[in-house]
Amino acid sequence: MMERNMSYHSCIKSQQGFTLIGWMVVIAIFLFFAYLAMIITPSLISNNTINSILNSLKEEPGITQSSKRDIRRLIDNRLMINQVTNLTTEDFEIIKEPDKVMIYMDYDDTIHFSGNVYIIIEREKSVELIRN
């Protein structure tokens, strides 16, 4: 009985910790999420840049009196300066009213993941510019 009990304890002690396959699974999951973060991060940075561009239009003097063409030129210049290449001024809808200007942006950001798998991120933002 004592001999059987000793072999049982020695088996338990030899099976502690991760096996090679366990470590490979953990590393594969980590690499998957690292790759996912690596391909999505530029899109998130671009989205923050676009939000700051639209919010900066609120501080533009006399923008509510500007024409749609001038507003598009302002947006285009800011997109070019901030190196946003996945949007054009055609993706922005500008609605002018007597005392305010509404700017809508709605587009889909398509990211190639692997093979024929894509990640689609829908972006929607609007800004209301009120005459000061």
JOPEMO-V164007 format. One record per residue. N is the residue number from 1. SS is DSSP state (~ for helix, > for strand, _ for the rest). PSI is psi as a letter, one per 30 degrees, with the letter a starting at -180 (* if undefined). NEAR is the number of other C-alpha atoms within 12 Angstrom. Layout:
BEGIN
n=N ss=SS psi=PSI near=NEAR
n=N ss=SS psi=PSI near=NEAR
END
This chain:
BEGIN
n=1 ss=_ psi=e near=7
n=2 ss=~ psi=e near=8
n=3 ss=~ psi=e near=9
n=4 ss=~ psi=e near=10
n=5 ss=~ psi=e near=11
n=6 ss=~ psi=e near=12
n=7 ss=~ psi=e near=13
n=8 ss=~ psi=e near=14
n=9 ss=~ psi=e near=14
n=10 ss=~ psi=e near=13
n=11 ss=~ psi=e near=12
n=12 ss=~ psi=e near=12
n=13 ss=~ psi=e near=11
n=14 ss=~ psi=f near=12
n=15 ss=_ psi=g near=11
n=16 ss=_ psi=k near=10
n=17 ss=_ psi=a near=11
n=18 ss=_ psi=k near=12
n=19 ss=_ psi=l near=12
n=20 ss=~ psi=e near=10
n=21 ss=~ psi=e near=11
n=22 ss=~ psi=e near=12
n=23 ss=~ psi=e near=13
n=24 ss=~ psi=e near=13
n=25 ss=~ psi=e near=14
n=26 ss=~ psi=e near=15
n=27 ss=~ psi=e near=14
n=28 ss=~ psi=e near=14
n=29 ss=~ psi=e near=14
n=30 ss=~ psi=e near=14
n=31 ss=~ psi=e near=14
n=32 ss=~ psi=e near=16
n=33 ss=~ psi=e near=16
n=34 ss=~ psi=e near=14
n=35 ss=~ psi=e near=16
n=36 ss=~ psi=e near=20
n=37 ss=~ psi=e near=18
n=38 ss=~ psi=e near=17
n=39 ss=~ psi=f near=22
n=40 ss=~ psi=f near=23
n=41 ss=~ psi=e near=17
n=42 ss=~ psi=e near=20
n=43 ss=~ psi=e near=28
n=44 ss=~ psi=e near=20
n=45 ss=~ psi=e near=18
n=46 ss=~ psi=e near=23
n=47 ss=~ psi=e near=31
n=48 ss=~ psi=e near=18
n=49 ss=~ psi=e near=25
n=50 ss=~ psi=e near=39
n=51 ss=~ psi=e near=27
n=52 ss=~ psi=e near=22
n=53 ss=~ psi=e near=31
n=54 ss=~ psi=e near=34
n=55 ss=~ psi=f near=22
n=56 ss=~ psi=f near=20
n=57 ss=~ psi=f near=33
n=58 ss=~ psi=f near=27
n=59 ss=~ psi=g near=18
n=60 ss=_ psi=k near=21
n=61 ss=_ psi=k near=16
n=62 ss=_ psi=g near=19
n=63 ss=~ psi=f near=32
n=64 ss=~ psi=f near=28
n=65 ss=~ psi=f near=21
n=66 ss=_ psi=l near=25
n=67 ss=_ psi=l near=18
n=68 ss=~ psi=e near=23
n=69 ss=~ psi=e near=19
n=70 ss=~ psi=e near=19
n=71 ss=~ psi=e near=33
n=72 ss=~ psi=e near=26
n=73 ss=~ psi=e near=20
n=74 ss=~ psi=e near=26
n=75 ss=~ psi=e near=38
n=76 ss=~ psi=e near=26
n=77 ss=~ psi=e near=19
n=78 ss=~ psi=e near=26
n=79 ss=~ psi=e near=28
n=80 ss=~ psi=e near=19
n=81 ss=~ psi=e near=14
n=82 ss=_ psi=g near=21
n=83 ss=_ psi=h near=19
n=84 ss=_ psi=j near=26
n=85 ss=_ psi=f near=21
n=86 ss=_ psi=g near=23
n=87 ss=_ psi=k near=27
n=88 ss=_ psi=l near=23
n=89 ss=~ psi=f near=30
n=90 ss=~ psi=f near=20
n=91 ss=~ psi=f near=25
n=92 ss=> psi=k near=30
n=93 ss=> psi=k near=25
n=94 ss=> psi=k near=30
n=95 ss=> psi=j near=24
n=96 ss=> psi=k near=23
n=97 ss=_ psi=l near=18
n=98 ss=_ psi=e near=15
n=99 ss=_ psi=f near=17
n=100 ss=> psi=l near=21
n=101 ss=> psi=k near=29
n=102 ss=> psi=k near=28
n=103 ss=> psi=k near=34
n=104 ss=> psi=k near=27
n=105 ss=> psi=k near=28
n=106 ss=> psi=j near=23
n=107 ss=> psi=l near=23
n=108 ss=> psi=k near=19
n=109 ss=> psi=j near=24
n=110 ss=> psi=k near=19
n=111 ss=> psi=k near=24
n=112 ss=> psi=k near=18
n=113 ss=> psi=d near=18
n=114 ss=> psi=k near=12
n=115 ss=_ psi=b near=8
n=116 ss=_ psi=g near=8
n=117 ss=> psi=k near=10
n=118 ss=> psi=l near=16
n=119 ss=> psi=k near=19
n=120 ss=> psi=k near=16
n=121 ss=> psi=k near=19
n=122 ss=> psi=k near=16
n=123 ss=> psi=k near=24
n=124 ss=> psi=k near=20
n=125 ss=> psi=k near=24
n=126 ss=> psi=k near=26
n=127 ss=> psi=k near=27
n=128 ss=> psi=j near=26
n=129 ss=> psi=j near=31
n=130 ss=> psi=k near=22
n=131 ss=_ psi=k near=21
n=132 ss=_ psi=* near=14
END
